[in-house]
Amino acid sequence: MALTRTQGKLTRFALAISLFLVSSFFSTLVASANVILTRISIDPFTNSTSQHATEVEPDTFSFGSTIVSAFQVGRFNNGGSSDIGWATSTDGGSTWTHGFLPITVFSGGPYDRVSDASVAYDAAHNTWIISSLALVGSSSVVGAAVIVNRSTDGGLTWGANVIVHNAIGSENLDKNWTVCDDTVTSPFYGHCYTEWDDNGGGNLIHMSTSTDGGLNWGAQKNTANNATGLGGQPVVQPNGTVIVPIDNANETALLAFKSTDGGVSWSSTVSITTIKTHTVAGNLRSGPLPSAEIDGTGKVYVVWQDCRFERRCAANDIVMTTSTDGATWSTVTRIPIGSTGSGVDHFIPGFGVDKATSGTSAHLGLAYYYYPTANCSASTCQLNVGYVSSTNGGTSWTVSTQLAGPMNLSWLPNTTQGLMVGDYISTSFSGSTAHPVLSIANAPTGSVFDEAMYSPASGLAAAAGGSFVSTPKGEQAVPNAASDHAASNSAVTHR
C-alpha cells in the first residue's frame, strides 16, 4: 500500500525509534523459579506529565510464527498513556522488534493520550491491526475515538491512525477490543470486528465491522436489547459466528452476545453467571474483566478472577466457563492453582488456547498475577506472576510455575484507580508453546520507574498436569461467598 507523505513521516518516526531501541533495550530477567524472561520493550518518552519508565496492560495475538503485542507506554495518573508500544516476533518468540505508534502528540499524532491496546490479525488481507482508545484532555480525560493502526509487512512497520468511530455529542468511549475472522471456509472470512462501550451512555455496548483489512469501518451498532457492559473480548468461530463475552456495566455479572451474519446485526445479551470478587489488597488496580479465547473447533473459553470458592470471599481464584454456541455456558469451575483456603490471591488472568488443538485435547495456558498472602498491605504485599497449563481442555492442570517476582507495590505507577500493571494481560500460542507478555517491575531508580514488557525467552510448554478442576454445585459452591466488590449504579470506566 502506498503511503501518503504524512503516513510516511509517521511510519519513519516509529521505525527510527524502533531501530534506536532495538540495539539498546534487550535484557533478561530470571524469576525465583529460574524462568528466563526477555525484556521486549521499554518506555523511551520523557514528557513530565506522565510516569516513566512504565509499560502496562499488554495484549497479544499470534498467527503462525508471528506474535504481536501492544501495550500502554508512559502511564498517566488519571487515564491513558504517552503512547501505545508494539513488540513483534516473527520467529515464535525467539527474537523481538519493537516500536511505537504515531497516535499521540508525543509521537507525531494528534491525540493527548491513548489507552486500551488490542491486537488482531486479518489473514484474508495479510494485515495486522492494533486497536486503541484515543483520549483528549488533561484534568478531565475523554474517550474521543476508537482507532486502529495497520501493518501489512508482518507487524514490523505500522501506518497512520484509522478511525473506527469518533465520539459524538456526549459519548465518552472506553474499553475497545478487535478480532478478525481468519477461517478460509467461513462465509465472513476477512471480516474484522471491534467492540467498545460508551461510558457517557451508561456503558452502552457498540460494535463495528470492517471488510477491507481495517481501512474502513461501518457505523456503530448496538445489541438487540441495547445492553450495557464493559471489557468485551470478541472471538470468532470457524463457521463465522462472533461471540462476545463481556462484563455488565458494574462488573457484577458476565454476559455474552453474538452475530451470525457477519456483523450486520447483534443478538441480545444472555446472562452467563454472576461475578463474586475479592478486592485485591494494597490498592492494586484489578477487576474481574474476562479473558476469552477459542479453540480450533470453536469452543469458547472465558476466565476471570472470582472468589466464590473461597470462604467469605477471602481471596480470588481464576475461574472458567465454556460454550460452543455463545448461548449455553458450562458450570463455572475453579482452575486449581493450589487449594482453596490457602490464602493466596490470584488476579488479572491472561488466557491462551493453542488453536491447532481442540476439545478434550485442547492445550491451554494461563498466566496471572498473585499475592502469596491475600491479607496484606501496600507495604507488605508481594506481587508475583504465575503460569499453569492443561493439555486436556482444562480437565486437569499443572502445578504453578513462578514467572516473575516478588515485586514491591511501590515499584508500580499509581493511577486514580490504583497501582497498575494493567486491567488485563495476554497469552498466545505460537507453535506448541505459550507466550505471555507481562508487565514486570524492578526497583526504581530515584523517581524513575523500571516497569517494562517481558516475555519468556523460550516460550512455555503446555502439559496435562495432575490437579483436577472441581465440579461445584453451581453458584452455591461455597457458603458465605458474598461479593465484597462494591456494585455501583453509575457507569464504570477503565482507562
C-alpha positions in Angstrom: 0.0 0.0 0.0 1.4 3.4 -0.9 1.8 5.8 2.0 0.9 9.4 1.9 3.5 11.9 2.9 2.1 12.2 6.4 1.8 8.5 6.7 5.4 8.0 5.6 6.6 10.6 8.0 4.8 8.9 10.9 6.0 5.5 9.9 9.6 6.7 9.6 9.3 8.3 13.1 8.1 5.0 14.6 10.7 3.0 12.7 13.5 5.3 13.8 12.6 5.0 17.5 12.3 1.2 17.0 15.7 0.9 15.4 17.4 3.0 18.0 15.9 1.0 20.8 16.4 -2.5 19.3 20.2 -2.2 19.9 19.8 -0.9 23.4 16.9 -2.4 25.4 17.2 -6.2 25.3 18.0 -7.7 28.7 16.9 -10.8 30.6 15.4 -11.4 34.0 15.4 -14.6 36.0 12.5 -15.2 38.3 12.8 -17.1 41.6 11.7 -20.2 39.6 14.6 -19.7 37.1 12.3 -18.9 34.2 14.3 -16.6 31.9 12.3 -13.6 30.7 13.4 -11.3 27.9 12.6 -7.6 28.0 10.9 -6.8 24.7 10.2 -3.1 25.1 11.0 -0.1 27.3 9.4 3.3 27.7 11.6 6.0 25.9 9.3 9.0 26.5 10.3 11.9 28.7 7.2 14.1 29.0 6.8 15.4 32.5 3.1 14.8 32.7 3.2 11.0 32.8 5.1 8.4 34.8 8.3 7.0 33.3 9.7 4.4 32.7 6.4 2.5 32.7 4.7 0.0 30.4 1.4 -1.6 31.3 -1.6 -3.6 30.1 -0.3 -5.8 27.2 -2.4 -7.7 24.7 -1.1 -10.3 22.2 -2.1 -12.2 19.2 -0.3 -14.9 17.2 -0.6 -16.3 13.7 1.9 -18.9 12.6 5.3 -18.0 13.9 4.4 -14.3 14.3 3.4 -12.9 17.7 2.4 -9.2 18.1 2.0 -7.5 21.4 0.7 -3.9 22.1 0.6 -2.0 25.4 0.5 1.4 27.1 3.7 3.3 27.5 4.3 6.2 29.9 1.2 5.8 32.2 -0.7 9.0 33.2 -2.1 9.0 36.7 -5.7 9.9 35.7 -6.0 7.9 32.5 -4.2 6.7 29.5 -0.5 6.8 28.4 2.0 8.7 26.4 1.6 6.2 23.5 1.0 2.6 22.5 4.0 0.5 22.1 4.3 -2.6 20.0 6.6 -5.6 20.0 6.7 -8.2 17.2 8.4 -11.6 17.0 8.5 -13.4 13.6 10.3 -16.5 14.9 7.9 -17.8 17.6 9.2 -15.6 20.4 12.9 -16.1 20.0 13.7 -12.5 19.0 11.7 -9.3 19.1 11.5 -6.0 17.3 9.6 -3.1 18.9 8.5 0.5 18.4 5.7 3.0 19.0 2.6 4.0 17.1 2.0 7.6 15.7 -1.0 8.2 17.9 -0.3 11.0 20.4 1.3 14.4 20.4 4.4 12.7 21.9 4.8 10.5 18.8 3.7 12.8 16.0 0.0 12.2 16.3 -3.0 14.4 17.2 -4.3 12.9 20.5 -3.4 13.9 24.0 -3.2 10.3 25.4 -4.1 6.8 24.4 -5.1 3.6 26.2 -6.6 0.0 25.9 -4.4 -1.7 23.2 -5.8 -4.8 21.5 -4.1 -6.9 18.7 -5.8 -8.8 15.8 -4.7 -10.3 12.5 -6.7 -10.4 9.3 -5.4 -13.4 7.3 -7.6 -12.6 4.3 -5.9 -9.2 3.8 -2.5 -10.2 5.4 -2.9 -7.3 7.8 -2.1 -6.9 11.5 -4.3 -4.5 13.4 -3.7 -2.7 16.7 -6.8 -1.0 18.1 -6.7 1.5 20.8 -8.7 4.2 22.6 -7.6 7.8 21.7 -8.1 10.2 24.6 -8.2 14.0 24.8 -8.0 16.3 27.8 -5.8 16.6 30.9 -7.6 17.2 34.1 -10.8 15.6 32.6 -9.9 12.8 30.2 -12.4 11.8 27.5 -12.5 8.8 25.2 -12.5 10.7 21.9 -12.1 7.9 19.3 -11.6 4.2 18.8 -8.8 3.9 16.3 -6.7 1.2 14.6 -3.2 1.2 13.2 -2.4 -1.4 10.5 0.7 -3.3 9.4 1.0 -5.1 6.0 4.6 -6.3 6.5 4.2 -8.8 9.3 3.9 -6.4 12.2 7.3 -4.7 11.6 6.1 -1.2 10.5 2.7 0.5 11.2 0.7 3.0 9.3 -1.2 6.1 10.3 -4.3 6.2 12.6 -7.6 4.9 11.1 -10.8 6.0 12.7 -13.2 3.2 13.7 -15.6 5.7 15.5 -15.3 9.3 16.6 -17.2 10.2 19.8 -20.4 12.1 19.0 -22.1 14.5 21.4 -21.9 13.3 24.9 -20.2 9.9 24.0 -17.2 9.0 26.1 -15.7 5.9 24.6 -14.0 3.1 26.6 -12.5 -0.4 26.5 -12.2 -1.4 22.9 -11.3 -4.9 21.5 -10.8 -6.2 18.0 -10.8 -9.6 16.4 -10.9 -10.9 12.8 -12.4 -13.9 11.0 -9.3 -15.9 9.9 -11.1 -19.2 8.8 -10.8 -19.5 5.0 -14.1 -21.6 4.8 -16.1 -19.0 6.9 -18.7 -17.1 4.9 -17.3 -14.0 6.6 -13.6 -14.6 6.1 -11.8 -11.3 6.2 -14.4 -9.5 8.4 -12.9 -7.7 11.4 -15.0 -6.7 14.4 -14.3 -4.0 17.1 -16.3 -3.8 20.3 -16.3 -0.8 22.7 -18.6 0.9 25.2 -19.9 4.4 25.7 -19.2 5.4 29.2 -21.2 8.6 28.6 -24.2 6.5 27.8 -24.0 4.2 30.8 -21.6 1.8 29.1 -23.8 1.2 26.1 -22.2 -1.6 24.0 -21.2 -0.9 20.4 -19.8 -2.9 17.5 -18.3 -2.0 14.2 -17.3 -4.2 11.2 -14.6 -3.8 8.6 -14.3 -6.0 5.4 -11.2 -4.4 3.9 -8.4 -5.1 6.4 -9.3 -2.3 8.8 -9.2 0.5 6.3 -12.8 1.4 6.6 -15.3 0.6 9.4 -19.1 0.5 9.4 -21.4 2.6 11.6 -21.6 1.6 15.2 -24.3 -0.9 16.1 -25.9 -1.9 19.4 -27.0 -5.3 20.7 -30.7 -6.2 20.1 -31.5 -5.3 23.7 -29.3 -2.1 23.8 -27.3 -3.8 26.5 -24.6 -2.0 28.6 -21.3 -3.6 29.5 -17.6 -3.3 29.9 -14.4 -5.2 28.8 -15.8 -7.4 26.0 -13.4 -9.7 24.2 -15.0 -10.9 20.9 -13.9 -14.3 19.4 -14.8 -15.8 16.0 -15.8 -19.5 15.5 -14.8 -21.3 12.3 -18.4 -21.0 11.0 -18.2 -17.2 11.2 -20.2 -16.7 14.3 -18.9 -13.9 16.5 -19.3 -14.4 20.3 -18.6 -11.6 22.7 -18.2 -12.4 26.4 -18.4 -9.1 28.4 -19.0 -7.9 32.0 -22.1 -6.0 32.8 -21.6 -2.3 33.4 -21.0 -2.8 37.1 -18.7 -5.8 36.8 -21.1 -7.9 38.9 -22.2 -10.4 36.1 -20.8 -12.0 33.0 -22.8 -11.7 29.8 -22.4 -12.7 26.1 -23.9 -11.8 22.8 -23.2 -12.8 19.2 -23.6 -12.2 15.5 -24.3 -14.9 12.9 -24.5 -12.6 9.9 -21.1 -11.1 9.7 -21.8 -8.2 12.0 -25.0 -7.0 10.2 -26.9 -7.5 13.5 -26.1 -8.4 17.1 -28.2 -10.5 19.4 -29.5 -9.6 22.8 -27.1 -10.4 25.7 -27.5 -13.6 27.7 -26.5 -14.0 31.3 -23.7 -16.4 31.9 -23.2 -16.1 35.7 -22.9 -13.6 38.5 -19.4 -12.4 39.5 -18.1 -12.6 43.0 -14.8 -10.9 43.5 -12.5 -10.1 46.4 -11.0 -6.6 46.4 -7.3 -7.1 45.9 -5.2 -5.6 48.7 -2.6 -2.9 48.6 -4.6 -0.5 46.3 -3.6 -2.6 43.3 -5.7 -1.8 40.2 -7.6 -5.0 39.4 -11.1 -6.2 38.4 -13.0 -9.2 37.1 -12.7 -8.4 33.4 -12.9 -11.5 31.2 -10.1 -13.1 29.3 -11.6 -15.0 26.3 -10.1 -17.4 23.8 -11.3 -20.0 21.3 -10.0 -23.5 20.3 -9.7 -25.0 16.8 -13.2 -26.1 16.5 -14.9 -23.1 18.0 -15.3 -23.8 21.7 -15.1 -20.6 23.7 -13.2 -20.3 27.0 -13.7 -17.4 29.4 -11.7 -17.0 32.6 -11.7 -14.2 35.2 -10.9 -13.6 38.9 -13.6 -14.7 41.3 -13.9 -15.6 45.0 -17.0 -17.8 45.0 -15.0 -20.9 46.0 -13.2 -19.2 48.9 -14.9 -19.0 52.3 -16.2 -15.4 52.9 -14.5 -14.4 49.6 -11.2 -14.1 51.4 -9.2 -14.4 48.1 -9.7 -14.7 44.4 -9.3 -17.8 42.3 -9.2 -17.9 38.5 -12.4 -19.5 37.3 -13.6 -20.7 33.9 -16.7 -21.3 31.8 -17.0 -22.6 28.3 -19.6 -22.6 25.4 -19.9 -24.0 21.9 -22.7 -21.6 20.8 -22.5 -18.5 23.0 -25.9 -19.1 24.4 -25.4 -22.1 26.8 -22.5 -22.0 29.1 -20.9 -24.6 31.3 -21.0 -24.5 35.1 -18.3 -22.2 36.5 -15.3 -24.2 37.6 -12.2 -23.3 39.6 -8.8 -23.6 38.0 -6.9 -25.4 40.8 -3.9 -23.2 41.3 -3.3 -24.6 44.8 -6.0 -25.5 47.2 -9.0 -23.5 48.5 -8.4 -21.7 51.8 -4.7 -21.3 51.0 -4.8 -17.6 51.4 -3.2 -17.0 48.0 -4.9 -14.3 45.9 -5.0 -14.8 42.1 -6.0 -12.0 39.7 -5.5 -10.3 36.2 -5.5 -13.5 34.1 -4.1 -13.7 30.6 -5.5 -16.9 29.0 -4.4 -18.6 25.7 -5.5 -21.6 23.7 -3.5 -23.4 21.0 -5.8 -23.1 18.0 -4.2 -26.2 16.5 -5.8 -28.2 19.3 -9.4 -28.6 20.4 -12.0 -30.4 22.6 -10.6 -32.8 25.1 -7.1 -32.4 23.6 -7.1 -28.6 23.7 -3.9 -27.0 25.0 -4.5 -24.1 27.4 -2.1 -21.7 29.0 -2.8 -19.3 31.8 -0.6 -16.5 33.1 -1.8 -14.5 36.1 -0.6 -12.2 38.9 -0.9 -13.3 42.6 -0.1 -12.5 46.2 1.1 -15.4 48.3 -0.8 -13.8 51.1 -4.1 -12.1 50.2 -4.4 -10.3 53.6 -1.5 -7.9 53.1 -1.0 -4.1 52.9 0.6 -1.7 50.4 3.9 -2.1 52.2 3.8 -5.9 52.7 2.1 -7.2 49.6 4.4 -9.2 47.3 3.3 -9.3 43.7 4.2 -12.3 41.6 3.4 -13.8 38.2 2.5 -17.5 37.8 1.6 -19.9 35.0 -0.3 -23.1 34.7 -1.3 -25.2 31.7 -3.5 -28.0 30.5 -3.5 -30.4 27.5 -6.9 -31.9 28.0 -9.2 -28.9 27.6 -9.0 -27.9 31.3 -9.9 -31.2 32.9 -6.6 -31.1 34.8 -3.9 -28.6 35.2 -0.2 -28.5 36.1 1.2 -27.1 39.3 2.0 -23.4 39.2 5.3 -22.1 37.8 6.5 -18.7 39.1 7.4 -16.5 36.1 8.4 -13.3 37.9 8.5 -11.6 41.3 8.3 -10.8 44.0 7.7 -7.2 43.2 7.0 -4.4 45.7 3.9 -2.4 45.0 6.0 0.8 45.4 7.7 -0.1 42.1 4.4 0.4 40.2 3.0 3.6 38.7 0.0 5.0 40.5 -3.4 5.8 38.9 -6.7 7.1 40.1 -7.9 3.5 40.2 -4.9 2.1 41.9 -1.3 0.9 41.3 -1.0 -0.5 37.9 0.3 -3.4 35.9 -2.8 -3.4 33.7 -6.5 -4.2 33.6 -5.6 -7.2 31.5 -2.7 -9.2 30.2 -2.5 -11.8 27.5 -1.1 -15.2 26.4 -0.8 -16.5 22.9 0.4 -19.8 21.5 3.0 -20.0 18.7 3.7 -23.5 17.6 3.2 -25.6 20.6 4.4 -23.1 23.2 2.7 -20.4 25.1 4.0 -16.8 25.1 2.5 -14.5 27.7 3.6 -10.9 27.6 3.8 -9.4 31.1 4.3 -6.0 32.8 7.2 -6.6 35.2 8.6 -4.0 37.6 12.1 -3.8 39.1 13.1 -1.4 41.9 13.0 2.2 40.6 16.0 4.5 40.4 15.0 7.6 42.3 11.8 8.9 40.8 12.1 6.9 37.6 10.3 3.6 37.5 11.6 0.4 35.9 8.5 -1.3 34.6 8.7 -2.9 31.1 7.3 -5.6 28.9 8.8 -9.1 29.3 8.1 -12.5 27.7 9.6 -15.9 28.5 12.7 -16.4 26.4 11.8 -19.9 25.2 8.1 -19.9 25.4 6.2 -22.2 27.9 5.1 -25.7 27.3 1.6 -27.0 27.9 1.3 -30.1 30.0 -1.6 -32.3 31.3 -0.9 -31.8 35.0 -2.4 -33.7 37.9 -4.7 -31.1 39.6 -8.3 -31.7 38.5 -11.0 -29.0 38.4 -13.8 -29.3 40.9 -17.4 -29.8 39.9 -19.3 -27.4 42.2 -23.0 -27.2 42.7 -23.4 -24.1 40.6 -23.5 -20.7 42.3 -23.8 -22.2 45.8 -20.4 -23.9 45.7 -19.1 -22.2 48.9 -21.2 -20.8 51.8 -20.9 -17.1 52.7 -19.3 -16.3 49.3 -21.0 -12.9 49.1 -19.1 -10.4 46.9 -17.0 -7.7 48.6 -16.7 -6.0 45.3 -19.0 -3.0 45.7 -21.5 -2.6 42.9 -22.3 0.9 41.6 -25.3 2.4 40.0 -23.1 4.6 37.9 -21.2 3.6 34.7 -17.8 2.2 35.2 -14.7 3.2 33.2 -11.3 1.7 33.0 -8.7 3.9 31.2 
